[in-house]
């Protein structure tokens, strides 16, 4: 029996929820229990963050993979619609479910860590970055945009390579390999703009912190930071998918 659309949306919601619980949770742990200096994390904390985000991806894929293929990311959903025949009618519902899962995950992490937030940042003016991404060089917005484009292009290029039926590793390794891709992207490019590489991962939590009263949130503070992790990943995903389909997949067809 094929899952209903409602079942698919529940799977995308829960898979993204799990991904973000691990991802935001590790950032909260590292920052709130780090050195105590705003913006400075405990030594080795970035490694913890990258690994936990990768593991969050793996666990999210295991939650939703058999139902939807575990998109967990509007950039993935849109790219699959363009290059793999995913129904366009499901793109917006999937994206909403993913964003909702990310929003709820942010709320759960905040409630769990609320005493630490109140001690570390009682005015909620310096910790929105635990939930959403911000540029290392705000005076150079194109740097952050390029980072999101390149990072998401790598993500989709490698997702296509890993899941291609003609170029596919053993199925059990699929989720772990995608998780390792995210770890590698974070270690290589995470410092520039937090490697959102996922509009839902960024906008859902950013919407939560805005509603929760966090200042300097990138949504209502006039900086328009929220636009970069939306449009950069969407463009990057399409570029990565196109690169795989036009440069690699035809060679596999000739091989067959």
Secondary structure as the mmCIF struct_conf table of DSSP 4:
data_model
#
loop_
_struct_conf.conf_type_id
_struct_conf.id
_struct_conf.beg_label_comp_id
_struct_conf.beg_label_asym_id
_struct_conf.beg_label_seq_id
_struct_conf.end_label_comp_id
_struct_conf.end_label_asym_id
_struct_conf.end_label_seq_id
HELX_LH_PP_P HELX_LH_PP_P1 UNK A 2 UNK A 4
HELX_RH_AL_P HELX_RH_AL_P1 UNK A 5 UNK A 32
TURN_TY1_P TURN_TY1_P1 UNK A 33 UNK A 33
BEND BEND1 UNK A 34 UNK A 34
BEND BEND2 UNK A 36 UNK A 37
TURN_TY1_P TURN_TY1_P2 UNK A 38 UNK A 39
HELX_LH_PP_P HELX_LH_PP_P2 UNK A 41 UNK A 42
TURN_TY1_P TURN_TY1_P3 UNK A 43 UNK A 44
HELX_RH_AL_P HELX_RH_AL_P2 UNK A 45 UNK A 68
BEND BEND3 UNK A 73 UNK A 73
HELX_RH_AL_P HELX_RH_AL_P3 UNK A 74 UNK A 83
BEND BEND4 UNK A 84 UNK A 84
HELX_RH_3T_P HELX_RH_3T_P1 UNK A 88 UNK A 90
HELX_RH_AL_P HELX_RH_AL_P4 UNK A 91 UNK A 120
TURN_TY1_P TURN_TY1_P4 UNK A 122 UNK A 123
BEND BEND5 UNK A 125 UNK A 126
HELX_RH_3T_P HELX_RH_3T_P2 UNK A 128 UNK A 130
TURN_TY1_P TURN_TY1_P5 UNK A 131 UNK A 131
BEND BEND6 UNK A 132 UNK A 132
BEND BEND7 UNK A 136 UNK A 136
TURN_TY1_P TURN_TY1_P6 UNK A 138 UNK A 139
HELX_RH_AL_P HELX_RH_AL_P5 UNK A 141 UNK A 163
TURN_TY1_P TURN_TY1_P7 UNK A 165 UNK A 166
BEND BEND8 UNK A 167 UNK A 167
HELX_RH_3T_P HELX_RH_3T_P3 UNK A 171 UNK A 173
HELX_RH_AL_P HELX_RH_AL_P6 UNK A 174 UNK A 193
TURN_TY1_P TURN_TY1_P8 UNK A 194 UNK A 195
HELX_RH_AL_P HELX_RH_AL_P7 UNK A 199 UNK A 211
TURN_TY1_P TURN_TY1_P9 UNK A 212 UNK A 213
BEND BEND9 UNK A 215 UNK A 216
BEND BEND10 UNK A 218 UNK A 222
HELX_RH_3T_P HELX_RH_3T_P4 UNK A 225 UNK A 227
HELX_RH_AL_P HELX_RH_AL_P8 UNK A 228 UNK A 243
HELX_RH_PI_P HELX_RH_PI_P1 UNK A 244 UNK A 248
HELX_RH_AL_P HELX_RH_AL_P9 UNK A 249 UNK A 255
#
